[in-house]
Amino acid sequence: MNARVSPNLVSAELIELTRRLGLPERDLVILAEGNTSEQIDDRTLVVKASGSSMADATADTFVAVDQEELLRILRDPGMSQDDLTTALTAATGIRASIESLVHVAVRAFGPKRYVAHTHPTDVVALLASAEAETSFALPVYSEEYMILGRPLFVPYAQPGMELGRVFLDLLGEYVTEHGELPSLVLLGNHGIVAISDTAAGVEAISLMAVKSARVRLGARAAGGVAPLDAATIASYFDRPDFRERRAGLAGTQ
């Protein structure tokens, strides 16, 4: 299947999610930043087109791509950025986001209906700091842990093939260690990726990441961050009430 513009595949829920994440007052993205995707079937994703505004999303600003073909390109060391560009470009000239490989990499480990990538200013401030890798290592309040879970940190890599390959490798290591995908991936000097089975879950994860960054920045100004210690949170994921509330809010299985 070649990349194609197929408005009939784009759900109203994906359009509304994309527009909500693109609202200027939320400061998650500006201009043509950010992208969203929805898994349609075992092979098909619809991904926001490159150069389009999330706030102004319509069914015509998404591109349907073959995730199996893109995963093959991602895993083949002989494939180049030019090969990726060709695979992402529809016959009409509209191209799926250069960060489509991030969306594809998530689905390499199992079906997830929604993925959203944004660049929240306060989160990027932490991810561009000297403490980027450890800034979200431990939660600072319980509701954060419930929604965000255990975030994965991915060091900076150029968007496109380089980021896709680093992202895929580190996701694989995370899944091996924890037996599940993360809800939140932190991209060093770049932004965040929210992963959920529901549109509401992706939105909740994105917004909670922003609040968590603001809490940390405020705590730094007040003398320093005092996170919850590992012993305190060790049993949270074993509690049925915690898992049930997390599933309802973050859209986890």
C-alpha positions as CSV (number, residue, x, y, z in Angstrom):
1,M,0.0,0.0,0.0
2,N,1.4,3.4,-1.0
3,A,0.9,6.4,1.2
4,R,-2.4,8.0,0.3
5,V,-4.8,10.7,1.3
6,S,-8.0,8.9,2.3
7,P,-10.3,11.2,4.3
8,N,-12.8,8.4,4.7
9,L,-10.3,6.6,7.0
10,V,-9.8,9.6,9.3
11,S,-12.1,9.5,12.3
12,A,-13.9,12.5,13.9
13,E,-12.3,11.5,17.2
14,L,-8.7,11.8,15.7
15,I,-9.5,15.2,14.2
16,E,-11.0,16.5,17.5
17,L,-8.1,15.1,19.5
18,T,-5.6,16.8,17.2
19,R,-7.4,20.1,17.3
20,R,-7.6,20.0,21.1
21,L,-3.9,19.3,21.5
22,G,-3.2,22.1,19.0
23,L,-5.1,24.8,21.0
24,P,-2.7,27.8,21.4
25,E,-3.6,28.3,25.1
26,R,-2.4,24.8,25.9
27,D,1.1,25.6,24.6
28,L,1.7,22.0,23.4
29,V,2.7,23.0,19.9
30,I,3.0,26.1,17.6
31,L,3.0,26.5,13.9
32,A,3.2,23.1,12.2
33,E,4.7,21.3,15.2
34,G,3.4,18.0,16.5
35,N,1.6,15.1,15.0
36,T,-1.0,12.5,15.9
37,S,-1.9,9.1,14.6
38,E,-4.6,6.4,14.8
39,Q,-4.3,2.7,14.1
40,I,-7.0,1.7,11.6
41,D,-6.2,-2.0,11.1
42,D,-3.2,-4.4,11.3
43,R,-1.3,-2.5,8.6
44,T,-2.8,0.9,8.3
45,L,-2.1,4.1,10.3
46,V,-3.3,7.6,9.5
47,V,-0.8,10.2,10.5
48,K,-0.9,14.0,10.4
49,A,0.6,15.5,7.3
50,S,3.9,17.3,7.4
51,G,3.6,21.1,7.5
52,S,0.0,21.2,8.6
53,S,-1.3,22.8,11.8
54,M,-2.8,20.6,14.5
55,A,-5.2,23.3,15.5
56,D,-6.7,23.4,12.0
57,A,-6.7,19.6,11.4
58,T,-9.3,18.2,8.9
59,A,-9.7,14.8,7.3
60,D,-7.6,16.1,4.4
61,T,-4.6,16.8,6.6
62,F,-3.8,13.2,7.3
63,V,-2.0,10.5,5.3
64,A,-2.7,6.8,5.4
65,V,0.6,4.8,5.6
66,D,1.5,1.1,5.6
67,Q,3.0,0.5,9.0
68,E,4.6,-2.9,7.9
69,E,6.4,-1.2,5.0
70,L,7.6,1.6,7.2
71,L,8.8,-0.8,9.8
72,R,10.7,-2.7,7.2
73,I,12.4,0.5,6.1
74,L,13.1,1.3,9.8
75,R,14.8,-2.0,10.4
76,D,16.8,-2.2,7.2
77,P,20.2,-0.5,7.7
78,G,20.5,-0.1,3.9
79,M,17.5,2.2,3.7
80,S,18.1,6.0,3.7
81,Q,16.2,9.2,4.6
82,D,15.3,9.5,0.9
83,D,13.7,6.0,0.9
84,L,11.6,7.1,3.9
85,T,10.6,10.4,2.2
86,T,9.4,8.4,-0.8
87,A,7.4,6.0,1.4
88,L,5.7,8.8,3.2
89,T,4.6,10.8,0.2
90,A,1.2,10.3,-1.4
91,A,0.7,10.6,-5.1
92,T,-0.9,14.1,-4.5
93,G,2.4,15.3,-3.1
94,I,1.1,15.5,0.5
95,R,3.6,13.8,2.9
96,A,3.0,12.1,6.2
97,S,5.0,13.6,9.1
98,I,8.8,13.0,9.1
99,E,8.2,11.6,12.6
100,S,5.8,8.9,11.3
101,L,8.5,6.3,12.3
102,V,7.9,7.2,16.0
103,H,4.2,6.2,15.5
104,V,5.2,3.1,13.6
105,A,7.8,2.0,16.3
106,V,5.1,2.1,19.0
107,R,2.9,-0.3,17.0
108,A,5.8,-2.7,16.4
109,F,5.2,-3.9,20.0
110,G,1.5,-4.2,19.8
111,P,-1.7,-2.4,18.8
112,K,-2.2,1.1,20.3
113,R,-5.0,3.1,18.9
114,Y,-3.7,6.6,19.5
115,V,-0.2,8.2,19.6
116,A,0.4,12.0,19.9
117,H,3.7,13.8,19.7
118,T,3.9,17.4,21.0
119,H,6.5,19.9,22.0
120,P,5.3,21.5,25.3
121,T,7.4,24.5,26.3
122,D,7.7,23.6,30.0
123,V,8.6,20.0,29.3
124,V,11.1,20.9,26.6
125,A,12.7,23.3,29.1
126,L,13.5,20.3,31.4
127,L,14.4,18.1,28.5
128,A,16.9,20.7,27.3
129,S,18.5,21.0,30.7
130,A,21.6,19.4,32.1
131,E,19.3,17.1,34.1
132,A,17.1,16.0,31.2
133,E,17.7,12.3,31.6
134,T,16.8,12.2,35.3
135,S,14.3,15.0,35.5
136,F,11.3,12.6,35.3
137,A,13.0,9.6,36.8
138,L,10.8,9.6,39.9
139,P,7.3,11.1,40.3
140,V,6.8,14.1,42.5
141,Y,3.1,13.5,43.3
142,S,0.9,10.4,43.2
143,E,-1.5,11.5,40.5
144,E,1.4,12.1,38.1
145,Y,2.5,8.4,38.6
146,M,-1.0,7.2,38.0
147,I,-1.4,9.0,34.6
148,L,2.2,8.9,33.3
149,G,3.4,5.6,34.8
150,R,7.1,5.0,34.2
151,P,8.3,7.4,31.4
152,L,10.9,6.3,29.0
153,F,13.7,8.8,28.2
154,V,15.2,8.9,24.7
155,P,18.3,11.0,24.1
156,Y,18.2,13.5,21.2
157,A,18.4,12.1,17.7
158,Q,17.6,13.8,14.4
159,P,13.9,13.4,13.4
160,G,13.5,10.8,10.7
161,M,15.5,7.6,10.3
162,E,17.9,8.3,13.2
163,L,15.2,9.1,15.7
164,G,13.0,6.2,14.5
165,R,15.8,3.7,15.0
166,V,16.9,4.9,18.4
167,F,13.3,5.1,19.5
168,L,12.6,1.5,18.4
169,D,15.6,0.1,20.1
170,L,14.9,1.8,23.5
171,L,11.2,1.0,23.3
172,G,12.2,-2.7,22.9
173,E,14.4,-2.5,26.0
174,Y,11.6,-0.9,28.0
175,V,9.1,-3.6,26.9
176,T,11.5,-6.3,27.8
177,E,12.0,-4.8,31.3
178,H,8.4,-3.9,32.1
179,G,6.3,-6.1,29.9
180,E,4.3,-3.2,28.5
181,L,4.7,0.0,26.5
182,P,5.3,3.3,28.3
183,S,2.4,5.8,28.4
184,L,4.9,8.7,28.0
185,V,8.2,8.9,26.1
186,L,10.4,11.9,26.8
187,L,12.5,13.0,23.8
188,G,15.7,14.8,24.9
189,N,15.8,18.4,23.5
190,H,12.7,17.7,21.6
191,G,9.3,16.9,23.1
192,I,7.0,14.1,24.3
193,V,5.1,11.1,22.9
194,A,1.8,10.1,24.5
195,I,0.5,6.5,23.9
196,S,-2.9,5.3,24.8
197,D,-5.8,3.1,23.6
198,T,-8.1,6.1,23.9
199,A,-8.1,9.7,22.7
200,A,-8.9,10.9,26.2
201,G,-6.0,9.0,27.5
202,V,-3.5,10.6,25.1
203,E,-4.9,14.0,26.0
204,A,-4.6,13.3,29.7
205,I,-1.0,12.0,29.4
206,S,0.0,15.1,27.4
207,L,-1.6,17.6,29.8
208,M,-0.3,15.8,32.9
209,A,3.3,15.9,31.5
210,V,2.9,19.6,31.2
211,K,1.7,20.0,34.8
212,S,4.5,17.7,36.0
213,A,7.1,19.9,34.3
214,R,5.6,23.0,35.8
215,V,5.6,21.4,39.3
216,R,9.3,20.6,38.9
217,L,10.2,24.0,37.6
218,G,8.3,25.6,40.5
219,A,9.9,23.3,43.0
220,R,13.3,24.2,41.7
221,A,12.5,27.8,42.3
222,A,11.4,27.0,45.8
223,G,14.6,25.3,46.8
224,G,14.7,22.0,44.9
225,V,12.7,19.0,43.8
226,A,11.8,16.4,46.4
227,P,10.4,13.4,44.5
228,L,8.5,10.5,45.9
229,D,11.1,7.8,46.8
230,A,11.2,4.4,45.0
231,A,10.0,2.5,48.1
232,T,6.9,4.7,48.4
233,I,5.8,3.9,44.8
234,A,7.0,0.3,44.5
235,S,3.6,-1.3,45.2
236,Y,1.4,1.2,43.3
237,F,1.1,-0.9,40.2
238,D,0.1,-4.0,42.3
239,R,-2.9,-2.3,43.7
240,P,-6.2,-3.1,41.9
241,D,-7.7,0.3,42.7
242,F,-4.6,2.1,41.3
243,R,-4.7,-0.1,38.1
244,E,-8.4,0.5,37.6
245,R,-8.1,4.3,38.0
246,R,-5.1,4.4,35.8
247,A,-6.9,2.4,33.1
248,G,-9.9,4.8,33.2
249,L,-7.8,8.0,33.1
250,A,-4.8,7.1,30.9
251,G,-6.5,4.5,28.6
252,T,-4.3,1.6,29.6
253,Q,-5.2,-2.0,29.2
